[in-house]
Amino acid sequence: MLKTTTLVSVLLLAVSPLALAQTTAPPAPQTPPAATTPSGQPIWYSHQADEMRASKLIGTRVVNTANETIGDINEVVVGKDGKVAALIIGVGGFLGMGEREVAVSFESVRISRDQSNNLALTVNATKDALKSAPEWRRDTKR
């Protein structure tokens, strides 16, 4: 009889953790950390009325103050601070042949809209000044 009681006790001790494990509630899922910048601001962004997309600048015709077409925007250069540093204008050439690229500071370009609400970019430089400006070369490491 003692053997039977001991055997039953051992079996109950062996099975009881399984019974407890089945009745224990699963741990609550952890909430992922909030998506914030290092300063604690949300990373989500909303468009502001006075902003434009770089994709809308690329390909836009650039004129000088005499309303002569001097080229079009080939590239937008963004600095480490996240601000537009320069616009790369393709000047000279015909139908893309013989074109060279010149970098102008973003502040030197006046951005407005024409009567049809299209972007109008104006630079205070002559065609000859831009043709003789230093050629901008892409850094292949970036």
Secondary structure, 3 states (H helix, E strand, C coil): CHHHHHHHHHHHHHHHHHHHHHHCCCCCCCCCCCCECCCCCECCCCCCCCCCCHHHHCCCEEEECCCCEEEEEEEEEECCCCCEEEEEEEECCECCECCEEEEEEHHHEEEEECCCCCEEEEECCCHHHHHCCCCCCCCCCC
